[in-house]
Amino acid sequence: EKIDLSGVDQRGLFGQKGVYLNLIESQFEAKIIARGDWITIEGEPGEVGRLQTLFSDLISYLSKNGELNERYILYSIAIIKENGRGPTELMDTESAVTSVATKGAIRPKTIGQDRYVKAIEANDIVFSIGPAGTGKTYLAVAKAVSFFKRRLVQRIVLTRPAVEAGESLGFLPGDIRAKVDPYLRPLYDALQDMLAAEKIKKLMELGTIEIAPLAFMRGRNLSNSFVILDEGQNTTTGQMKMFLTRLGLGSKAVITGDITQIDLDDKKGSGLVRAQKILAGIKGIEFVYLTEKDIVRHRLVQDIVKAYERHEGRLSKGRKGGVKKRS
C-alpha cells in the first residue's frame, strides 16, 4: 500500500535522521519504505491497515500542532492497536480548554483528557483519578481560568490538604502562608502558566483568586465559584464531605487525586477512595479515570508508572498468597 506525502512536512513526520520512522517500524511487523513523496508499506494486511491509520493520524496531528514527538507517536500507536482508530479522530482537538497569551491555546492531548474536560463542562462536580503526569490539576486550573474569562464564575478557589503540616494550622506560630505555601506550590505553578504574575497578584488581593489549605474551607459557602481540590486522595472521609458541602449556587468543583499515592496512615479511609462508592450514580457528579496512556510528561514517566504498578501487583499477590488460615 502507498501513502501520498505531497505537501507534508516529511522532516517533521520522520524525525531527525528518520528517528520517528525507525520507532514506528519497530512497533509493527511490516516494512516501511519512504521514497520521494510516497511511503510504501509491505506486510500482513492487518498491520498495513493499522500503519495507514497511524500515518493518517500523525499527518493530521502534525498539521494541527506544527510538530510531532515520540510520546505522541507511541500514544497514537497504542490507541490504534486498541481501537482501530487514531486519537485525532476520536477526540475533539479543535476545542481549546483556554487560551494563554504566551503559549496559545491549551488543548487536551489524549482521549482521556478530552473526556475529562468535557465532563467538567457537563457536570457540577467532577472527580479526576489517575497517576502523576496525566494533567489532572493542570487541566482543572485551565478550565477554571476559562470559566472565569467567560464570566461563568466570579471566583477561582484552589485548595489541597497540607498533610505534612497537619490540617490544624491555626496553632502554628509565625507566618501561616510561609508554612503552607510549599504544599500549594503546584497550584501556583499551574495558574502562573495561564495568567500573568501581576494579574494573579491583583486578583488574589481582591479575593477573586484564592489558594488556601483545605482546613481554611470549613464553614465557607462558595457560590459562583470554580473550586478545585487537589491531592484529594489525602483527605479523610470527613474532610471530603466538608469540602463537597461548601459548594454553593452557580459553582463547579473538580477533585483530583491519585489513589496509589495516599499519604494518610489509614489508606482505606481516604475520602477519595470512599467517595467512589458513596457518590456513585448521583446525577451531576462524574468520575473520570485517567491511565498511564494519558501521561503527558517525559516518556519515561509512563514506563515508571507501569513498572511500579507491576511491582505493587506482585506484592499484593504475595501478601494474599502468604495469608494462612488458623486451625
BALOBA-1460 file (C-alpha; in Angstrom, 3 decimals):
// residues 327
<rec num="1" residu="e" x="0.000" y="0.000" z="0.000"/>
<rec num="2" residu="k" x="1.186" y="3.535" z="-0.754"/>
<rec num="3" residu="i" x="0.616" y="6.820" z="1.127"/>
<rec num="4" residu="d" x="0.977" y="10.154" z="-0.678"/>
<rec num="5" residu="l" x="3.049" y="12.683" z="1.289"/>
<rec num="6" residu="s" x="2.620" y="15.622" z="-1.086"/>
<rec num="7" residu="g" x="2.530" y="18.823" z="0.963"/>
<rec num="8" residu="v" x="3.503" y="17.026" z="4.192"/>
<rec num="9" residu="d" x="6.465" y="18.187" z="6.304"/>
<rec num="10" residu="q" x="8.475" y="14.985" z="5.938"/>
<rec num="11" residu="r" x="11.235" y="16.072" z="8.309"/>
<rec num="12" residu="g" x="8.595" y="16.678" z="10.991"/>
<rec num="13" residu="l" x="6.891" y="13.363" z="10.215"/>
<rec num="14" residu="f" x="10.001" y="11.182" z="10.052"/>
<rec num="15" residu="g" x="12.065" y="12.980" z="12.707"/>
<rec num="16" residu="q" x="15.722" y="13.932" z="12.561"/>
<rec num="17" residu="k" x="17.649" y="11.253" z="10.640"/>
<rec num="18" residu="g" x="14.443" y="9.205" z="10.409"/>
<rec num="19" residu="v" x="14.255" y="8.539" z="14.163"/>
<rec num="20" residu="y" x="10.428" y="8.568" z="14.202"/>
<rec num="21" residu="l" x="10.232" y="6.296" z="11.168"/>
<rec num="22" residu="n" x="12.551" y="3.797" z="12.853"/>
<rec num="23" residu="l" x="10.464" y="3.980" z="16.032"/>
<rec num="24" residu="i" x="7.246" y="3.284" z="14.099"/>
<rec num="25" residu="e" x="8.769" y="0.368" z="12.202"/>
<rec num="26" residu="s" x="9.990" y="-1.180" z="15.487"/>
<rec num="27" residu="q" x="6.379" y="-1.319" z="16.727"/>
<rec num="28" residu="f" x="4.928" y="-3.212" z="13.745"/>
<rec num="29" residu="e" x="5.554" y="-6.425" z="11.813"/>
<rec num="30" residu="a" x="5.804" y="-4.613" z="8.488"/>
<rec num="31" residu="k" x="8.320" y="-2.885" z="6.262"/>
<rec num="32" residu="i" x="8.094" y="0.867" z="5.616"/>
<rec num="33" residu="i" x="9.851" y="2.337" z="2.588"/>
<rec num="34" residu="a" x="9.989" y="6.129" z="2.189"/>
<rec num="35" residu="r" x="10.923" y="7.438" z="-1.260"/>
<rec num="36" residu="g" x="10.210" y="10.910" z="-2.567"/>
<rec num="37" residu="d" x="6.638" y="11.891" z="-1.769"/>
<rec num="38" residu="w" x="5.486" y="8.340" z="-1.097"/>
<rec num="39" residu="i" x="5.516" y="5.797" z="1.717"/>
<rec num="40" residu="t" x="5.194" y="2.149" z="0.725"/>
<rec num="41" residu="i" x="4.045" y="-0.333" z="3.387"/>
<rec num="42" residu="e" x="4.658" y="-4.058" z="2.946"/>
<rec num="43" residu="g" x="3.326" y="-6.722" z="5.286"/>
<rec num="44" residu="e" x="0.287" y="-8.568" z="6.588"/>
<rec num="45" residu="p" x="-2.986" y="-6.748" z="5.674"/>
<rec num="46" residu="g" x="-3.940" y="-6.019" z="9.295"/>
<rec num="47" residu="e" x="-0.584" y="-4.415" z="10.063"/>
<rec num="48" residu="v" x="-0.653" y="-2.470" z="6.801"/>
<rec num="49" residu="g" x="-4.116" y="-1.132" z="7.672"/>
<rec num="50" residu="r" x="-3.012" y="-0.078" z="11.149"/>
<rec num="51" residu="l" x="0.038" y="1.694" z="9.713"/>
<rec num="52" residu="q" x="-2.149" y="3.536" z="7.204"/>
<rec num="53" residu="t" x="-4.354" y="4.705" z="10.078"/>
<rec num="54" residu="l" x="-1.271" y="5.701" z="12.053"/>
<rec num="55" residu="f" x="0.275" y="7.809" z="9.297"/>
<rec num="56" residu="s" x="-3.072" y="9.472" z="8.644"/>
<rec num="57" residu="d" x="-3.319" y="10.315" z="12.355"/>
<rec num="58" residu="l" x="0.284" y="11.579" z="12.584"/>
<rec num="59" residu="i" x="-0.096" y="13.757" z="9.472"/>
<rec num="60" residu="s" x="-3.294" y="15.246" z="10.927"/>
<rec num="61" residu="y" x="-1.605" y="15.886" z="14.300"/>
<rec num="62" residu="l" x="1.462" y="17.414" z="12.627"/>
<rec num="63" residu="s" x="-0.732" y="19.689" z="10.528"/>
<rec num="64" residu="k" x="-2.627" y="20.974" z="13.588"/>
<rec num="65" residu="n" x="0.282" y="21.240" z="16.033"/>
<rec num="66" residu="g" x="3.266" y="22.004" z="13.814"/>
<rec num="67" residu="e" x="5.432" y="19.260" z="15.314"/>
<rec num="68" residu="l" x="5.465" y="15.624" z="16.388"/>
<rec num="69" residu="n" x="7.103" y="13.997" z="19.390"/>
<rec num="70" residu="e" x="7.968" y="10.478" z="20.458"/>
<rec num="71" residu="r" x="5.367" y="10.474" z="23.255"/>
<rec num="72" residu="y" x="2.500" y="11.223" z="20.884"/>
<rec num="73" residu="i" x="3.666" y="8.644" z="18.318"/>
<rec num="74" residu="l" x="3.716" y="5.883" z="20.956"/>
<rec num="75" residu="y" x="0.344" y="7.046" z="22.301"/>
<rec num="76" residu="s" x="-1.180" y="7.013" z="18.815"/>
<rec num="77" residu="i" x="0.185" y="3.513" z="18.161"/>
<rec num="78" residu="a" x="-1.295" y="2.217" z="21.445"/>
<rec num="79" residu="i" x="-4.728" y="3.743" z="20.736"/>
<rec num="80" residu="i" x="-4.827" y="2.434" z="17.142"/>
<rec num="81" residu="k" x="-3.867" y="-1.075" z="18.242"/>
<rec num="82" residu="e" x="-6.612" y="-0.928" z="20.876"/>
<rec num="83" residu="n" x="-9.418" y="0.853" z="18.977"/>
<rec num="84" residu="g" x="-8.511" y="0.668" z="15.304"/>
<rec num="85" residu="r" x="-8.825" y="4.466" z="15.083"/>
<rec num="86" residu="g" x="-6.402" y="7.304" z="15.755"/>
<rec num="87" residu="p" x="-6.596" y="9.808" z="18.643"/>
<rec num="88" residu="t" x="-7.215" y="12.810" z="16.361"/>
<rec num="89" residu="e" x="-10.329" y="11.033" z="15.038"/>
<rec num="90" residu="l" x="-11.540" y="10.013" z="18.491"/>
<rec num="91" residu="m" x="-11.257" y="13.377" z="20.225"/>
<rec num="92" residu="d" x="-12.249" y="16.946" z="19.504"/>
<rec num="93" residu="t" x="-8.840" y="18.574" z="19.168"/>
<rec num="94" residu="e" x="-10.371" y="21.774" z="17.787"/>
<rec num="95" residu="s" x="-11.902" y="22.830" z="21.090"/>
<rec num="96" residu="a" x="-9.434" y="24.667" z="23.305"/>
<rec num="97" residu="v" x="-9.710" y="24.486" z="27.098"/>
<rec num="98" residu="t" x="-8.468" y="28.054" z="27.395"/>
<rec num="99" residu="s" x="-6.153" y="30.432" z="25.574"/>
<rec num="100" residu="v" x="-2.849" y="31.637" z="27.018"/>
<rec num="101" residu="a" x="-1.130" y="34.714" z="25.670"/>
<rec num="102" residu="t" x="2.340" y="33.198" z="25.942"/>
<rec num="103" residu="k" x="1.532" y="29.669" z="24.751"/>
<rec num="104" residu="g" x="-1.564" y="29.938" z="22.583"/>
<rec num="105" residu="a" x="-4.431" y="27.539" z="23.208"/>
<rec num="106" residu="i" x="-4.339" y="24.799" z="25.824"/>
<rec num="107" residu="r" x="-5.993" y="21.657" z="24.454"/>
<rec num="108" residu="p" x="-6.433" y="18.100" z="25.718"/>
<rec num="109" residu="k" x="-3.634" y="15.918" z="24.388"/>
<rec num="110" residu="t" x="-5.220" y="12.497" z="24.893"/>
<rec num="111" residu="i" x="-8.635" y="10.870" z="24.613"/>
<rec num="112" residu="g" x="-8.815" y="10.586" z="28.403"/>
<rec num="113" residu="q" x="-8.038" y="14.279" z="28.821"/>
<rec num="114" residu="d" x="-10.662" y="15.139" z="26.196"/>
<rec num="115" residu="r" x="-13.245" y="13.121" z="28.133"/>
<rec num="116" residu="y" x="-12.147" y="14.893" z="31.341"/>
<rec num="117" residu="v" x="-12.608" y="18.474" z="30.069"/>
<rec num="118" residu="k" x="-15.976" y="17.579" z="28.523"/>
<rec num="119" residu="a" x="-17.085" y="16.106" z="31.851"/>
<rec num="120" residu="i" x="-16.249" y="19.416" z="33.569"/>
<rec num="121" residu="e" x="-18.442" y="21.292" z="31.078"/>
<rec num="122" residu="a" x="-21.328" y="18.875" z="31.570"/>
<rec num="123" residu="n" x="-21.286" y="18.312" z="35.365"/>
<rec num="124" residu="d" x="-21.149" y="20.442" z="38.504"/>
<rec num="125" residu="i" x="-18.820" y="18.030" z="40.335"/>
<rec num="126" residu="v" x="-16.091" y="16.020" z="38.615"/>
<rec num="127" residu="f" x="-13.599" y="13.636" z="40.191"/>
<rec num="128" residu="s" x="-10.436" y="13.031" z="38.159"/>
<rec num="129" residu="i" x="-8.461" y="9.997" z="39.304"/>
<rec num="130" residu="g" x="-5.201" y="8.899" z="37.740"/>
<rec num="131" residu="p" x="-1.407" y="8.726" z="38.010"/>
<rec num="132" residu="a" x="1.018" y="11.638" z="38.067"/>
<rec num="133" residu="g" x="1.559" y="13.441" z="34.788"/>
<rec num="134" residu="t" x="-1.913" y="12.938" z="33.320"/>
<rec num="135" residu="g" x="-2.807" y="16.643" z="33.507"/>
<rec num="136" residu="k" x="-5.444" y="16.317" z="36.248"/>
<rec num="137" residu="t" x="-4.544" y="19.535" z="38.057"/>
<rec num="138" residu="y" x="-3.290" y="21.489" z="35.043"/>
<rec num="139" residu="l" x="-6.458" y="20.971" z="33.000"/>
<rec num="140" residu="a" x="-8.686" y="21.684" z="36.001"/>
<rec num="141" residu="v" x="-6.920" y="25.033" z="36.522"/>
<rec num="142" residu="a" x="-7.153" y="25.724" z="32.767"/>
<rec num="143" residu="k" x="-10.920" y="25.108" z="32.879"/>
<rec num="144" residu="a" x="-11.211" y="27.352" z="35.940"/>
<rec num="145" residu="v" x="-9.444" y="30.175" z="34.077"/>
<rec num="146" residu="s" x="-11.656" y="29.542" z="31.044"/>
<rec num="147" residu="f" x="-14.848" y="29.746" z="33.136"/>
<rec num="148" residu="f" x="-13.603" y="32.934" z="34.795"/>
<rec num="149" residu="k" x="-12.710" y="34.583" z="31.470"/>
<rec num="150" residu="r" x="-16.132" y="33.657" z="30.086"/>
<rec num="151" residu="r" x="-17.763" y="35.175" z="33.218"/>
<rec num="152" residu="l" x="-19.392" y="31.862" z="34.081"/>
<rec num="153" residu="v" x="-17.965" y="32.140" z="37.620"/>
<rec num="154" residu="q" x="-16.873" y="35.109" z="39.694"/>
<rec num="155" residu="r" x="-14.118" y="33.451" z="41.675"/>
<rec num="156" residu="i" x="-11.489" y="30.688" z="41.497"/>
<rec num="157" residu="v" x="-10.682" y="28.759" z="44.672"/>
<rec num="158" residu="l" x="-7.767" y="26.301" z="44.693"/>
<rec num="159" residu="t" x="-7.146" y="24.091" z="47.708"/>
<rec num="160" residu="r" x="-5.323" y="20.972" z="48.798"/>
<rec num="161" residu="p" x="-4.782" y="19.175" z="52.116"/>
<rec num="162" residu="a" x="-1.458" y="20.089" z="53.752"/>
<rec num="163" residu="v" x="-0.930" y="16.589" z="55.118"/>
<rec num="164" residu="e" x="2.673" y="17.009" z="56.244"/>
<rec num="165" residu="a" x="1.826" y="20.284" z="58.025"/>
<rec num="166" residu="g" x="-1.239" y="18.746" z="59.629"/>
<rec num="167" residu="e" x="-4.642" y="20.171" z="58.826"/>
<rec num="168" residu="s" x="-4.940" y="22.042" z="62.154"/>
<rec num="169" residu="l" x="-2.931" y="25.056" z="61.054"/>
<rec num="170" residu="g" x="-4.369" y="27.646" z="63.428"/>
<rec num="171" residu="f" x="-1.925" y="26.926" z="66.268"/>
<rec num="172" residu="l" x="1.219" y="27.326" z="64.144"/>
<rec num="173" residu="p" x="3.403" y="30.307" z="65.107"/>
<rec num="174" residu="g" x="4.754" y="32.766" z="62.543"/>
<rec num="175" residu="d" x="3.501" y="33.451" z="59.051"/>
<rec num="176" residu="i" x="0.928" y="30.809" z="58.102"/>
<rec num="177" residu="r" x="1.315" y="31.453" z="54.360"/>
<rec num="178" residu="a" x="5.066" y="30.812" z="54.523"/>
<rec num="179" residu="k" x="4.387" y="27.471" z="56.174"/>
<rec num="180" residu="v" x="1.722" y="26.212" z="53.798"/>
<rec num="181" residu="d" x="2.935" y="27.713" z="50.501"/>
<rec num="182" residu="p" x="5.226" y="24.742" z="49.714"/>
<rec num="183" residu="y" x="2.168" y="22.449" z="49.757"/>
<rec num="184" residu="l" x="0.229" y="24.809" z="47.477"/>
<rec num="185" residu="r" x="3.112" y="25.448" z="45.054"/>
<rec num="186" residu="p" x="1.818" y="23.114" z="42.277"/>
<rec num="187" residu="l" x="-1.402" y="25.147" z="42.146"/>
<rec num="188" residu="y" x="0.533" y="28.412" z="41.840"/>
<rec num="189" residu="d" x="2.671" y="26.879" z="39.082"/>
<rec num="190" residu="a" x="-0.342" y="25.833" z="37.005"/>
<rec num="191" residu="l" x="-2.004" y="29.214" z="37.464"/>
<rec num="192" residu="q" x="1.152" y="31.125" z="36.508"/>
<rec num="193" residu="d" x="1.256" y="29.184" z="33.260"/>
<rec num="194" residu="m" x="-2.078" y="30.732" z="32.281"/>
<rec num="195" residu="l" x="-2.198" y="34.223" z="33.765"/>
<rec num="196" residu="a" x="0.412" y="36.966" z="34.081"/>
<rec num="197" residu="a" x="2.024" y="37.244" z="37.527"/>
<rec num="198" residu="e" x="0.734" y="40.799" z="38.019"/>
<rec num="199" residu="k" x="-2.788" y="39.713" z="37.078"/>
<rec num="200" residu="i" x="-2.673" y="36.844" z="39.586"/>
<rec num="201" residu="k" x="-1.367" y="39.157" z="42.316"/>
<rec num="202" residu="k" x="-4.157" y="41.666" z="41.706"/>
<rec num="203" residu="l" x="-6.892" y="39.009" z="41.602"/>
<rec num="204" residu="m" x="-5.574" y="37.421" z="44.804"/>
<rec num="205" residu="e" x="-5.580" y="40.799" z="46.556"/>
<rec num="206" residu="l" x="-9.212" y="41.225" z="45.507"/>
<rec num="207" residu="g" x="-10.054" y="37.721" z="46.721"/>
<rec num="208" residu="t" x="-11.123" y="36.741" z="43.198"/>
<rec num="209" residu="i" x="-8.481" y="34.012" z="43.188"/>
<rec num="210" residu="e" x="-7.864" y="32.188" z="46.441"/>
<rec num="211" residu="i" x="-5.257" y="29.497" z="47.107"/>
<rec num="212" residu="a" x="-5.519" y="28.009" z="50.577"/>
<rec num="213" residu="p" x="-5.173" y="24.795" z="52.595"/>
<rec num="214" residu="l" x="-8.278" y="22.634" z="52.869"/>
<rec num="215" residu="a" x="-8.585" y="23.438" z="56.595"/>
<rec num="216" residu="f" x="-9.472" y="27.029" z="55.638"/>
<rec num="217" residu="m" x="-12.573" y="25.852" z="53.714"/>
<rec num="218" residu="r" x="-14.503" y="24.848" z="56.849"/>
<rec num="219" residu="g" x="-17.624" y="26.958" z="57.397"/>
<rec num="220" residu="r" x="-17.454" y="28.569" z="53.939"/>
<rec num="221" residu="n" x="-20.234" y="28.889" z="51.352"/>
<rec num="222" residu="l" x="-18.630" y="29.002" z="47.903"/>
<rec num="223" residu="s" x="-21.158" y="30.402" z="45.440"/>
<rec num="224" residu="n" x="-20.473" y="31.339" z="41.795"/>
<rec num="225" residu="s" x="-17.031" y="29.806" z="42.144"/>
<rec num="226" residu="f" x="-14.859" y="27.286" z="40.345"/>
<rec num="227" residu="v" x="-13.372" y="25.241" z="43.181"/>
<rec num="228" residu="i" x="-10.528" y="22.745" z="42.770"/>
<rec num="229" residu="l" x="-9.466" y="20.262" z="45.434"/>
<rec num="230" residu="d" x="-6.068" y="18.877" z="44.509"/>
<rec num="231" residu="e" x="-4.482" y="15.752" z="46.067"/>
<rec num="232" residu="g" x="-7.943" y="14.553" z="47.076"/>
<rec num="233" residu="q" x="-6.579" y="11.127" z="47.992"/>
<rec num="234" residu="n" x="-5.077" y="12.712" z="51.129"/>
<rec num="235" residu="t" x="-8.425" y="13.816" z="52.564"/>
<rec num="236" residu="t" x="-10.298" y="11.860" z="55.182"/>
<rec num="237" residu="t" x="-13.936" y="10.978" z="54.518"/>
<rec num="238" residu="g" x="-14.965" y="13.789" z="56.854"/>
<rec num="239" residu="q" x="-12.783" y="16.337" z="55.045"/>
<rec num="240" residu="m" x="-14.134" y="15.257" z="51.649"/>
<rec num="241" residu="k" x="-17.720" y="15.650" z="52.884"/>
<rec num="242" residu="m" x="-16.841" y="19.048" z="54.374"/>
<rec num="243" residu="f" x="-15.351" y="20.207" z="51.066"/>
<rec num="244" residu="l" x="-18.211" y="18.982" z="48.861"/>
<rec num="245" residu="t" x="-20.835" y="20.582" z="51.081"/>
<rec num="246" residu="r" x="-19.144" y="24.008" z="50.718"/>
<rec num="247" residu="l" x="-20.453" y="24.205" z="47.149"/>
<rec num="248" residu="g" x="-22.992" y="26.991" z="46.637"/>
<rec num="249" residu="l" x="-25.236" y="28.070" z="43.773"/>
<rec num="250" residu="g" x="-23.593" y="28.616" z="40.395"/>
<rec num="251" residu="s" x="-20.423" y="26.752" z="41.364"/>
<rec num="252" residu="k" x="-18.398" y="23.887" z="39.957"/>
<rec num="253" residu="a" x="-15.992" y="21.615" z="41.812"/>
<rec num="254" residu="v" x="-13.198" y="19.454" z="40.451"/>
<rec num="255" residu="i" x="-11.469" y="16.973" z="42.745"/>
<rec num="256" residu="t" x="-8.205" y="15.450" z="41.548"/>
<rec num="257" residu="g" x="-6.137" y="12.667" z="43.023"/>
<rec num="258" residu="d" x="-4.056" y="9.534" z="42.625"/>
<rec num="259" residu="i" x="-5.309" y="6.689" z="44.809"/>
<rec num="260" residu="t" x="-1.926" y="4.935" z="44.532"/>
<rec num="261" residu="q" x="-0.231" y="7.877" z="46.291"/>
<rec num="262" residu="i" x="-2.109" y="8.132" z="49.599"/>
<rec num="263" residu="d" x="-0.068" y="9.722" z="52.415"/>
<rec num="264" residu="l" x="-2.625" y="9.061" z="55.161"/>
<rec num="265" residu="d" x="-1.874" y="6.460" z="57.838"/>
<rec num="266" residu="d" x="-5.290" y="4.893" z="57.177"/>
<rec num="267" residu="k" x="-5.130" y="4.486" z="53.402"/>
<rec num="268" residu="k" x="-8.514" y="2.746" z="53.251"/>
<rec num="269" residu="g" x="-10.036" y="5.779" z="54.959"/>
<rec num="270" residu="s" x="-9.111" y="8.104" z="52.102"/>
<rec num="271" residu="g" x="-12.010" y="10.409" z="51.272"/>
<rec num="272" residu="l" x="-11.336" y="9.996" z="47.560"/>
<rec num="273" residu="v" x="-11.359" y="6.204" z="47.744"/>
<rec num="274" residu="r" x="-14.635" y="6.142" z="49.675"/>
<rec num="275" residu="a" x="-16.279" y="8.856" z="47.556"/>
<rec num="276" residu="q" x="-16.215" y="6.490" z="44.566"/>
<rec num="277" residu="k" x="-18.696" y="4.189" z="46.325"/>
<rec num="278" residu="i" x="-20.645" y="6.771" z="48.329"/>
<rec num="279" residu="l" x="-21.354" y="9.110" z="45.404"/>
<rec num="280" residu="a" x="-21.688" y="6.593" z="42.569"/>
<rec num="281" residu="g" x="-24.775" y="7.124" z="40.421"/>
<rec num="282" residu="i" x="-25.616" y="10.668" z="41.583"/>
<rec num="283" residu="k" x="-26.665" y="12.813" z="38.618"/>
<rec num="284" residu="g" x="-24.366" y="15.805" z="38.114"/>
<rec num="285" residu="i" x="-21.335" y="14.016" z="39.596"/>
<rec num="286" residu="e" x="-18.943" y="12.242" z="37.254"/>
<rec num="287" residu="f" x="-15.803" y="10.193" z="37.881"/>
<rec num="288" residu="v" x="-13.170" y="10.310" z="35.129"/>
<rec num="289" residu="y" x="-10.345" y="7.788" z="35.292"/>
<rec num="290" residu="l" x="-7.062" y="8.601" z="33.554"/>
<rec num="291" residu="t" x="-4.379" y="5.972" z="32.939"/>
<rec num="292" residu="e" x="-0.708" y="5.791" z="32.056"/>
<rec num="293" residu="k" x="-1.737" y="6.325" z="28.424"/>
<rec num="294" residu="d" x="-2.775" y="9.873" z="29.361"/>
<rec num="295" residu="i" x="0.622" y="10.795" z="30.821"/>
<rec num="296" residu="v" x="1.969" y="13.861" z="29.032"/>
<rec num="297" residu="r" x="5.272" y="14.287" z="30.859"/>
<rec num="298" residu="h" x="8.618" y="12.746" z="29.885"/>
<rec num="299" residu="r" x="8.257" y="9.420" z="28.033"/>
<rec num="300" residu="l" x="9.945" y="7.617" z="30.951"/>
<rec num="301" residu="v" x="7.216" y="8.689" z="33.405"/>
<rec num="302" residu="q" x="4.798" y="6.314" z="31.651"/>
<rec num="303" residu="d" x="7.319" y="3.457" z="31.925"/>
<rec num="304" residu="i" x="7.953" y="4.289" z="35.604"/>
<rec num="305" residu="v" x="4.222" y="4.223" z="36.426"/>
<rec num="306" residu="k" x="3.811" y="0.869" z="34.650"/>
<rec num="307" residu="a" x="6.843" y="-0.578" z="36.477"/>
<rec num="308" residu="y" x="5.511" y="0.456" z="39.896"/>
<rec num="309" residu="e" x="2.045" y="-0.916" z="39.065"/>
<rec num="310" residu="r" x="3.608" y="-4.289" z="38.168"/>
<rec num="311" residu="h" x="5.701" y="-4.234" z="41.350"/>
<rec num="312" residu="e" x="2.726" y="-3.371" z="43.574"/>
<rec num="313" residu="g" x="0.671" y="-6.062" z="41.820"/>
<rec num="314" residu="r" x="3.301" y="-8.682" z="42.660"/>
<rec num="315" residu="l" x="3.476" y="-7.508" z="46.286"/>
<rec num="316" residu="s" x="-0.316" y="-7.667" z="46.564"/>
<rec num="317" residu="k" x="-0.392" y="-11.210" z="45.194"/>
<rec num="318" residu="g" x="2.413" y="-12.170" z="47.573"/>
<rec num="319" residu="r" x="0.536" y="-10.830" z="50.590"/>
<rec num="320" residu="k" x="-2.648" y="-12.677" z="49.584"/>
<rec num="321" residu="g" x="-0.739" y="-15.869" z="48.948"/>
<rec num="322" residu="g" x="1.040" y="-15.604" z="52.312"/>
<rec num="323" residu="v" x="-2.139" y="-15.465" z="54.430"/>
<rec num="324" residu="k" x="-2.764" y="-18.774" z="56.139"/>
<rec num="325" residu="k" x="-5.908" y="-19.790" z="57.971"/>
<rec num="326" residu="r" x="-5.504" y="-20.764" z="61.596"/>
<rec num="327" residu="s" x="-6.775" y="-24.180" z="62.518"/>
